[in-house]
Structure formats: structure tokens, C-alpha cells
Amino acid sequence: AGRPLGRGHGFPLRLVAPDRRGFEWVKWVTRVHVNTTSALLQPPLPLQ
């Protein structure tokens, strides 16, 4: 906290999702998909 965000950690934007474990946070947003399905029914992000 309080330090610049470098490329290796998602610069210029890092998406932090509340109630998600840190390894599920997104460092590089490549696309956004919006739908009307409840988030509770969606599977977690794939680990790559």
C-alpha cells in the first residue's frame, strides 16, 4: 500500500475482488464480460 504499481503487478490497473482469495485477483484485465447471471452461480476464474 502506498507504493507505485509496477508492470509485474498489474500496472496500470489491478482489479481486486472482495471476498476472493488473493490468487484469484486479476492482474491483467484483457476483456470484460457483462451478463445477468448471479455471480454466486458462476465458476471461479481459471488458474493459468
DSSP file (Angstrom, degrees, kcal/mol; ACC not computed):
  #  RESIDUE AA STRUCTURE BP1 BP2  ACC     N-H-->O    O-->H-N    N-H-->O    O-->H-N    TCO  KAPPA ALPHA  PHI   PSI    X-CA   Y-CA   Z-CA
    1    1 A A              0   0    0      0, 0.0     0, 0.0     0, 0.0     0, 0.0   0.000 360.0 360.0 360.0 139.0    0.0    0.0    0.0
    2    2 A G        +     0   0    0      1,-0.3     0, 0.0     0, 0.0     0, 0.0   0.531 360.0 105.4  84.3   5.8    1.2    3.5   -0.8
    3    3 A R  S    S-     0   0    0      1,-0.1    -1,-0.3     0, 0.0     0, 0.0  -0.866  79.4 -93.1-117.5 153.3    3.7    2.4   -3.5
    4    4 A P        -     0   0    0      0, 0.0     2,-0.6     0, 0.0    -1,-0.1  -0.293  40.2-118.7 -60.6 147.8    3.5    2.7   -7.2
    5    5 A L        -     0   0    0      7,-0.1     2,-0.1     5,-0.1     5,-0.1  -0.812  31.1-151.3 -92.1 118.0    2.1   -0.4   -9.0
    6    6 A G    > > -     0   0    0     -2,-0.6     5,-2.1     1,-0.1     3,-1.5  -0.326  28.4-101.5 -85.7 170.0    4.7   -1.9  -11.4
    7    7 A R  G > 5S+     0   0    0      1,-0.3     3,-1.6     3,-0.2    -1,-0.1   0.852 119.6  60.2 -58.9 -37.3    4.0   -3.9  -14.6
    8    8 A G  G 3 5S+     0   0    0      1,-0.3    -1,-0.3     2,-0.1    19,-0.0   0.630 108.0  45.9 -67.4 -12.7    4.6   -7.2  -12.9
    9    9 A H  G < 5S-     0   0    0     -3,-1.5    -1,-0.3    18,-0.1    -2,-0.2   0.091 133.6 -78.3-119.7  21.9    1.8   -6.5  -10.5
   10   10 A G  T X 5 -     0   0    0     -3,-1.6     3,-1.6     1,-0.2    -3,-0.2   0.526  62.2-154.0 103.1   6.3   -0.8   -5.3  -13.0
   11   11 A F  T 3 <S+     0   0    0     -5,-2.1    -1,-0.2     1,-0.3    -5,-0.1  -0.255  74.2  23.6 -50.1 138.3    0.1   -1.7  -13.9
   12   12 A P  T 3  S+     0   0    0      0, 0.0     2,-0.4     0, 0.0    -1,-0.3  -0.995 135.6   9.4 -91.2  -2.5   -1.8    0.5  -14.8
   13   13 A L    <   -     0   0    0     -3,-1.6     2,-0.5    14,-0.2    16,-0.3  -0.995  53.9-172.4-142.4 132.6   -4.9   -1.2  -13.2
   14   14 A R        -     0   0    0     -2,-0.4     2,-0.6    14,-0.1    13,-0.2  -0.991  19.0-143.0-124.8 125.5   -5.2   -4.2  -10.9
   15   15 A L  B     -A   26   0A   0     11,-1.4    11,-1.5    -2,-0.5     2,-0.6  -0.767  14.4-168.6 -90.0 120.3   -8.7   -5.5  -10.1
   16   16 A V        -     0   0    0     -2,-0.6     9,-0.1     9,-0.2     6,-0.1  -0.949   8.2-154.4-110.8 119.9   -9.2   -6.6   -6.5
   17   17 A A    >   -     0   0    0     -2,-0.6     3,-1.4     4,-0.1     7,-0.1  -0.836  17.4-124.8 -98.8 119.3  -12.4   -8.6   -5.9
   18   18 A P  T 3  S+     0   0    0      0, 0.0     3,-0.1     0, 0.0    -1,-0.0  -0.262  94.2  20.2 -58.0 147.3  -13.8   -8.5   -2.4
   19   19 A D  T 3  S+     0   0    0      1,-0.2     2,-0.4     0, 0.0    -2,-0.0   0.635 100.9 112.9  66.1  16.9  -14.4  -11.9   -0.8
   20   20 A R  S <  S-     0   0    0     -3,-1.4    -1,-0.2     2,-0.0     5,-0.1  -0.924  73.4-110.4-114.7 144.1  -11.9  -13.6   -3.3
   21   21 A R    >   -     0   0    0     -2,-0.4     3,-2.3     1,-0.1     4,-0.3  -0.381  35.1-107.6 -68.4 153.1   -8.6  -15.1   -2.3
   22   22 A G  G >  S+     0   0    0      1,-0.3     3,-1.5     2,-0.2    -1,-0.1   0.802 116.5  60.5 -54.9 -35.7   -5.6  -13.2   -3.5
   23   23 A F  G 3  S+     0   0    0      1,-0.3    -1,-0.3     3,-0.0    -2,-0.0   0.623 101.6  56.4 -71.9  -8.5   -4.6  -15.8   -6.1
   24   24 A E  G <  S+     0   0    0     -3,-2.3    -1,-0.3    -7,-0.1    -2,-0.2   0.470  82.5 110.6 -96.2  -3.6   -8.0  -15.2   -7.8
   25   25 A W  S <  S-     0   0    0     -3,-1.5     2,-0.5    -4,-0.3    -9,-0.2  -0.361  72.6-117.6 -68.7 153.1   -7.4  -11.4   -8.2
   26   26 A V  B     +A   15   0A   0    -11,-1.5   -11,-1.4     1,-0.2     3,-0.2  -0.819  31.0 176.3 -99.8 125.7   -6.8  -10.2  -11.7
   27   27 A K  S    S+     0   0    0     -2,-0.5     2,-0.5     1,-0.3   -14,-0.2   0.833  77.0  33.1 -91.5 -39.1   -3.5   -8.6  -12.7
   28   28 A W  S    S-     0   0    0    -14,-0.1     2,-0.7   -16,-0.1    -1,-0.3  -0.930  70.9-155.1-125.7 107.7   -4.2   -8.0  -16.4
   29   29 A V        +     0   0    0     -2,-0.5     3,-0.1   -16,-0.3   -16,-0.0  -0.721  23.5 164.3 -81.7 114.3   -7.7   -7.3  -17.5
   30   30 A T        -     0   0    0     -2,-0.7     2,-0.3     1,-0.4    -1,-0.2   0.654  65.2  -0.1-105.2 -21.9   -7.9   -8.4  -21.1
   31   31 A R        -     0   0    0      2,-0.0     2,-0.4     0, 0.0    -1,-0.4  -0.980  58.0-141.0-160.8 159.0  -11.7   -8.4  -21.5
   32   32 A V        -     0   0    0     -2,-0.3     2,-0.5    -3,-0.1    -3,-0.0  -0.995  13.0-166.2-126.8 127.1  -14.9   -7.7  -19.6
   33   33 A H        -     0   0    0     -2,-0.4     2,-0.5     2,-0.0    -2,-0.0  -0.966   6.2-166.4-116.5 120.7  -18.0   -9.8  -20.0
   34   34 A V        +     0   0    0     -2,-0.5     2,-0.3     2,-0.0    -2,-0.0  -0.906  19.1 151.6-109.6 131.5  -21.2   -8.5  -18.5
   35   35 A N        -     0   0    0     -2,-0.5    -2,-0.0     2,-0.2     0, 0.0  -0.868  51.2-113.7-145.5-178.8  -24.3  -10.7  -18.1
   36   36 A T  S    S+     0   0    0     -2,-0.3     2,-0.2     2,-0.1     3,-0.1   0.325  72.6 118.2-103.7   6.6  -27.4  -11.0  -15.9
   37   37 A T  S    S-     0   0    0      1,-0.1    -2,-0.2     2,-0.1     2,-0.1  -0.506  76.0-101.9 -73.9 140.8  -26.4  -14.3  -14.2
   38   38 A S    >   -     0   0    0     -2,-0.2     3,-1.7     1,-0.1     4,-0.4  -0.392  23.4-132.0 -61.4 135.7  -26.0  -14.2  -10.4
   39   39 A A  G >  S+     0   0    0      1,-0.3     3,-0.9     2,-0.2    -1,-0.1   0.765 104.0  67.3 -62.2 -25.1  -22.3  -14.1   -9.5
   40   40 A L  G 3  S+     0   0    0      1,-0.2    -1,-0.3     0, 0.0    -2,-0.1   0.726 100.3  49.7 -68.5 -20.1  -22.9  -16.9   -7.0
   41   41 A L  G <  S+     0   0    0     -3,-1.7    -1,-0.2     2,-0.1    -2,-0.2   0.523  91.4  94.7 -95.7  -6.7  -23.6  -19.3   -9.8
   42   42 A Q  S <  S-     0   0    0     -3,-0.9     3,-0.1    -4,-0.4    -3,-0.0  -0.635  77.9-117.0 -88.2 142.9  -20.5  -18.5  -11.9
   43   43 A P        -     0   0    0      0, 0.0    -1,-0.1     0, 0.0    -2,-0.1  -0.322  39.5 -93.3 -70.5 160.0  -17.4  -20.6  -11.5
   44   44 A P        -     0   0    0      0, 0.0     3,-0.1     0, 0.0   -20,-0.0  -0.213  54.6 -78.6 -67.1 165.7  -14.2  -19.0  -10.2
   45   45 A L        -     0   0    0    -21,-0.1     2,-0.1     1,-0.1   -20,-0.0  -0.344  55.5-102.8 -62.1 144.2  -11.6  -17.6  -12.7
   46   46 A P        -     0   0    0      0, 0.0     2,-0.5     0, 0.0    -1,-0.1  -0.444  30.2-122.6 -70.0 143.2   -9.4  -20.2  -14.3
   47   47 A L              0   0    0      1,-0.1   -23,-0.1    -2,-0.1   -24,-0.0  -0.768 360.0 360.0 -86.1 124.6   -5.9  -20.6  -12.9
   48   48 A Q              0   0    0     -2,-0.5    -1,-0.1     0, 0.0     0, 0.0   0.366 360.0 360.0-122.1 360.0   -3.3  -20.0  -15.7
